[in-house]
Amino acid sequence: MKIAIVGTGGNARHNYIPFLSEQKGMELSYYDLASNLVAECTSKYGGRAAKSIEDLMSDKPDSVLVLTDEAHHLDVGNALLEYRPKRIFFEKPLHARNGQASVCEQDFFDARDFLTRAHAQGVETAMMFNYRFFEQSLRLQEFISTRKMGRVRQASMLIQYCCWSHCLDLIRNLCGGPVRVTALSSTEAYGDEKLRMRGVDIAAALLLENGATVTLLGTSGPDIYRAPIYTGTLNFENGMVHLSDLDTSMTIFTPGSNYVETISLLADKSRWDQYKESFKKAIAAYLDSIAKGKAPPVPGLAGLEELQFEVALKRSAAEGRPVDVLKEFPVQG
């Protein structure tokens, strides 16, 4: 299998390339304007250094992983479309020209245009939403099915902006997409400018496509290295689940039982261990889909739907009114 990588920054070198290099029969190639980072990759993990996008695509890779800063995802994607690749895989979010804490409406429309053109060329697109591959996320999907918990009726979640797009995707994946949102934002922006996490707080009430209601709080406030970066409660027809942080704990309340079940990490495991493992599982699932000629586990459309979610919240807060998500931001242009 031939995998080409655009962008060899910290995320690529820590969470992607080591695992990819261990896979049997894997041929890696890299392109980055920072040639010193590419040289580090080839020296440590093997593979070929490409001099340009054209050079990178000369190998006719099975997939190209776009692992640059989110502000440049679509710039790279558009350049790749000129060579009609088989597949393009994007780190999250799909696009955010001002950083993931400051998604704007043009990000959504540009991403929609890109996916439309990619589809017209027969280019398969996929996303990295590795929070879907946390053990707790996978276990919850199993509980929903085997314990007949029914549909989600209500949910609430507090989210730090460092995992904002991941958690919006989780809400869509576990609960359903929003059809109407009403949001308020704070008057002051704060957060780490260097990490591109500066933004205003947001509070929102959502109506989902299945009739469920959700409350949502987004913030740049908590210390992302110490405090939980997200926490949430899902109220099902036949039970309740509380999730906390990067795969650390999950509490399940089920009717008819005299017990509350809590599943949490062993003392010798950290949330960052789980974070790294979730990348491996997500990448493995994607490689498996390529090998078997199946659709990717997380399609590119999921990235557009997450942006749709974000910009609907932003418009509602800015204009002081409910937003009809599907009417005002249709995913089909």
N, C-alpha and C positions, 0 to 999 in steps of 0.2 A: 504494500500500500504506500502511495506517495502522498505525503502531507506537506504543503507549503505554508510557511508562517510569515505574516507581515506584522512586524512589531516585536521586538525582543527585549522589552522593558522588564521591570521586576515581576509583574504578574506572569508574563510568559515564561520567564526563567525559573520562577518558583513553583508555579502551579500547572504548567502545561508540558514544557519541554522535557523535564526529567522523566515524567511518566511516559510520554510518547517515545522517548529514546529507548525505553525498556521493552517496547513491544516487538515481538518477533516479526521479521520481514518488513520493518518500517523504514522508509526512506524519507529523511527530513531535508528541507531546504528553507533558507531564511532570507528575508530582505528587511533592512532597516536603514534609515539615513545615518544612524549611529553605527558606523562600521566596527567600532571597538566592541560593541555588545554582540554583534554577529560573530566576530572572531572568538569571543568568549564562549559562545554557544557551540561553534564548530570544534573548538579545542576540547571542551569538556564533554560534549554529548555526541559529537560526530555530526555528519550532514554536510550540506553544500551551502556556501555563501553565494547569493545571487547579487549581481551588480545593479539590477533594475527590476521593475515589475515584469517587463518583457522577458528578461532572463529567467526570472522566477517561474514564469508560465511556460517556458520552453520545455520543461519536463512533463507537461500535461498532467499535473497533480490530480489525485482523486478528490481532494478538497483543499481549499485555502482558508486558513484560520486568520481572521483579522483581529489582532490582539493589541492594536495601537491604543492611544488615548481615545476616549469616546468622542472627542471633538472631531476626530479625523476618520471615524469609521466609514462614513459615506464617501469621503474623498477617495479612500482606498477602494471601497466597493465599486464606485463608478469607474475607476481606472481598471479594475479587474474585469468588468463587463466587456471591455473592448476585446478581451481575449476569450470570451465565451467559456468560462470555467464550468466544470461539471457541478461543483458545489462551492458555496461560500458560507463560512461559519463565523458568527460575530460574538465577541465578548459583549456583556451587557453594559449599559443599555444599547439599544440598536443605534441610536444617534443622540448626541447632546452637545451642541456646539459650544455651550457655555459651562459645561460640566454637569454631572448627574444631579446636582442639587438645584439646577436652574434650567430645566427643560423648557423650551418655548414652542409655540404653535408651529412655527416654521420647521422645527425639527420633525414634527409629526408628518407634515405635508411632504417634506423632502424624503423622508423614509418611505412614505406610501408610494411616492413616485418611483423610488428606487426599486421597491419590491415588485411594482407593476412591470417595470422594464425587465427585471430579472426573470420574472415568470414568463414574459413574452419570449425571452430567449431560451427558455427551458433550463434556467439555472436554478438549482435547488438551494434554498437558504435555510439556515438553522441558527439557533441561539444558545448561549450559555446562561441558563438560569439554574445554577447548581444547587440552590436551596431546595429545589424539588427532589434532590437526591440525598438530602440529609436522612439519616436513619429514622428520625422522628417523623419526617414528612412521609416517607415510604410506609412506616408503620401505621400512621394515621389513615392513609389510603386503604390499607388492609382492614383496619378497624371499621371504617365506614362501610366497607363491603360485608365483612363477616359478622359484624355485630348488629347489622341492620339498624344503624343509627339514624337513617333517614336523611332528608335534606337539611342543609343549614338554614336556620330561621333567622338567626342574628349573629353578628360577630363584632368584635372590637379589637383594635390593634394600635399600639404606640410604636412608632418606627423612627429610628435615627436615619438621617439622610444617606449615610454611608451604605445602607442596605435598602434604600427606598424602592428602587426598581425591582429588586428581588422579592420584596414583601408584597408589592402590588401584584406581581405575577403570581405569588402564592395565593393571594386572595382570589384572583381569577380562577386559578387552577383548582382550588379546594371548594370555593363557594359559588363562583359564577361571575360573569362580567357585569359592570355597572351600566344601567340604562339612564339613570338620573342622579346627578350629584349636586349638593349644595355645600359650599365651602366658605370659610372665613380665613383670613390670614392676619398675622401680626403686623404691626406698623414698622417694626425694626428688624433688619437682617443681622444675623450673627453666625458665628461658626468659623472654622479654619479656612482661610482664603487659600493658603498654600495647597491644601488637600482638595480644593474646589468643593468644599462642603458648606460654604456660606450661603444662607438663605433665610427666608422668613418662616416662622412656624405656620402650620396649617391645621385646621380642624374641619372635618367634613362629615356629612351624613349622606349615605348612599342608598339607593334602591337598586337591587341586582335584578338580572333578567329572570331569575326564578322566584322573585317576590320577596327575597330576604332583605333585611336592613342591616347596615354596617355603619359603625362609627370609626373614624380614622383620625389619628394625630400624627403629624409629621414634624420633626424638629432637628435642629443641628446642636441641640443642647447637651445631652449627656456625654460624658467622657467615653469615647467609643472603645477605648482599650480596657476600661474597667467596668462601667455600668452595662447592663443588658442593652443591646442595640435594638432589640425588638421584643415585645411581649404581647400576647393576644389571647382572646377567649372566643371559642366557636360554640354556639348554642345550637344543637341539632334537635330534630323532632324527638329523638329518643336518646338523649345524652348530652354531655357537655365536655369540652376538651380545652385545657389551658396549655399554651405553648410558651416557652421562654428561651430566647436567645439562640445562639448558634448550636442547635442540637443538644443543648444541655439538659433540659428536663421537659417532660410532658405529663400532665395529670388528666386522667380519664374518669369521668363520673358516668355510670351507666344505670338506668332504671332497673329495679328488681334486685340490686346487689347491696349488701351491707358494707361494702368496701369501696374505697377510692384507690385507684391504681396510679402510682407514680413511677415513671421510668426515667432514670437519670444516669449520668455518666459515672463510671468508676472513678475513684479518687486519683488514679494515676493517668487519667485522660483529661485533656483540656478542650475547650470549645474550639481552639485553633487547630487542634489535631483533627477534629471533626470537619472543620472548614476545609482543610487540605484534602481529606479523604473524599469529601463530596465532589471535588474537582475530578478526582480519579474515576469515581463512579459515573459522573456525567460524561467525561471524555470516553470512557470505555463503552458506554451505551451508544454514543454517537459513532464510534468506530465500528461497532457491531452492526449498526444500521447500514453503514456503507458496505461492509463485507457481505451483508445479506441482501443488498439492493432494496432496502425498505425505507420508508419515510423516516426522517430524523425524529428522535424522541421529543425535541422541542423545536418546532418549525420557526422560520423567520417571522411568520405572522404573529407569533406570540410576542415578539419584540415590538411590533407595530401596535398591538393591542395594549401593551404596557404603556407606550407613549400616549396612546389615546386616553387612557386612564389619567395620566399625569396632566395633560393639557386641558382636559375637561375640568379637573380640580382648579387649575390655575385660572381658567376663564371665569369660573363661577366666583372665585374669591375676588377677582379683579372687577367684575361687573356687578357683584352683589345680587345674583339671581341664580335660580336652579338652571342647570345645563342639561339639555336632552343629548346625551352622549352619542347615540347612534345617528341622530339626525344632523348634529352640528359637526361631528368628526367621524364620518363613515370610513371604514377601512378600505372600501372599494371606491376609487375615485370616479 
